[in-house]
Amino acid sequence: MAVKVLDADIVVIGSGFGGSLTALCARRIGLNVVLIERGGHPRFAIGESSTPLANLALRQISDRYDLPRIAPLTQYGSWRRTYPEIMRGLKRGFSYFHQVAEKPFSPRDDHANELLVAANPDDEHADTHWLRADVDHFFLKEAVSAGVSYFDQTEITTLAHGDPWQFSLNRDGEQVRFEAPFVVDASGGGGVVASALEIEDDRARLLTNSRTVYGHFTGVRRWRELYEALGGKSADHPFDCDAAALHHIFDGGWMWVLRFDNDLVSAGFVLDRKRYPIDESLDAAAEWSSWLSRFPSIQEQFAGAEPIRPIVRTGRLQRVWSRAAGRNWAMLPYTFGFLDPLHSSGIAHNLSGIERLMAILEDGRNITERLGQYERGLHAEFGLMDRIVHGCYAGFAKFKLMTTFAMHYFAGAHTSEHRRRDGRHDVHDGFLMAHDASFCRTVADHHTRVCELAGRKRLDPDDMARFLSDVAASIPEGNPAGLCDPAKRNMYEYA
Ligand SMILES: Cc1cc2nc3c(=O)[nH]c(=O)nc-3n(C[C@H](O)[C@H](O)[C@H](O)COP(=O)(O)OP(=O)(O)OC[C@H]3O[C@@H](n4cnc5c(N)ncnc54)[C@H](O)[C@@H]3O)c2cc1C
């Protein structure tokens, strides 16, 4: 059996877009990089909807590490022109429609059962849905062209922590052994470093508790057609509600619908596990059909839909480790943990983690201390997002509560975007204002209130009005988007 020996300054485990981009940036700062993947590319991956923060972070990474080939992916227009072969979808914003079981959707003139928040000014500058099979493969090829040593279909047979780390790999019978001073774990749910270091599973502390049933489909009707046929006034919408992360919200769960330019649609139900534990008598496909049959308008939207791969059903989506980094290792945010796809924060969060780690490694000073700061940042960010997502779930049944509380997410995202655009963002500020103690305290207070209000049999209009006005008053930096303004009737233009 051949034994190969390698030189590595850094090892990245996992070659999704997160691992491949980390490897690529590390190469650009002159490090010898080994990238290890247990599978291969192209491969299916879920987690597809980007956001303005994701695109700003990706743009800043591409500028900082001189990656001009990555830059076109940061806006819909340039992506489509430069890389027509990498499939994507147009995302102008976030749209939410309140569905009630056994009833067709019933549009209202005041749009009280809808929420549309624009994320960008036009198609050219829009965000995107990433067909991950294509996008991740692209990032990987960029990393390999830059000189990253890539091992696919590879099993890590030894991973021993020390100074340096000791690795043994097995790739199709070939043994590879080497040492590396630093490891980045980008294995997502693989949790490779967590098992090597016996890090504690910390998911018990998370409030959000959901699971999902999802697939990729052809033949899904556009929601706008149905909405108009039901009497909805789509002329009031600030953007085409299908060119969005389209959310159908209902008591105890929600559904994502993401459309790609080839009319492939990614869709999934995400369900509160306490309300809707898995019924083992139904397989994933039968459960999918049973959810569609509860909501007549969603069922109509999916009446001609065909899954192009088997429907997937998961257990609890939430996971988080008690540690995110140590002296000579770090996890990307999506490897450290995951909460829920609501509001599409995962890609942006992962990219903000890559930015921080690369800045620490590039600078090379006080690495241990700064990795400690990175770890504390991730804990704070998961705590903040957990409250935001959990509070939204609490409000699902009383839609106005959800649309009001969700404004904290949009406020945090908009403020972070403006700070990045104006050059006021320090890379170590991290994700979504979690470094801002006052913002986090407000979200925590309002989370308690939304849960309390959601628990009431009847929502007193005065209490609701007070809650709305308190949330509005807490929106930072003058609230340029006019979030919570009743005159907007839940239709928010790009600001
Ligand atoms: C249901 C769901 C929906 C989501 N929706 C959204 C969304 O709409 N928007 C959004 O922004 N985010 C979303 N996310 C989050 C998004 O999926 C993640 O941010 C993204 O996948 C992270 O990419 P990654 O490259 O870090 O990890 P991954 O894509 O998970 O890649 C990890 C890689 O590591 C490899 N690996 C695992 N174990 C090993 C091992 N032992 N050895 C070697 N390699 C290994 C895997 O094969 C894989 O290729 C969603 C997540 C889920 C679960």
Boltz pocket constraint, residues with backbone or C-beta under 6 A from the ligand:
constraints:
  - pocket:
      binder: B
      contacts: [[A, 13], [A, 14], [A, 15], [A, 16], [A, 17], [A, 18], [A, 19], [A, 36], [A, 37], [A, 38], [A, 39], [A, 45], [A, 46], [A, 47], [A, 48], [A, 49], [A, 50], [A, 154], [A, 156], [A, 186], [A, 187], [A, 188], [A, 189], [A, 190], [A, 191], [A, 192], [A, 212], [A, 317], [A, 332], [A, 334], [A, 335], [A, 338], [A, 340], [A, 341], [A, 344], [A, 345], [A, 346], [A, 347], [A, 348], [A, 350]]
      max_distance: 6.0
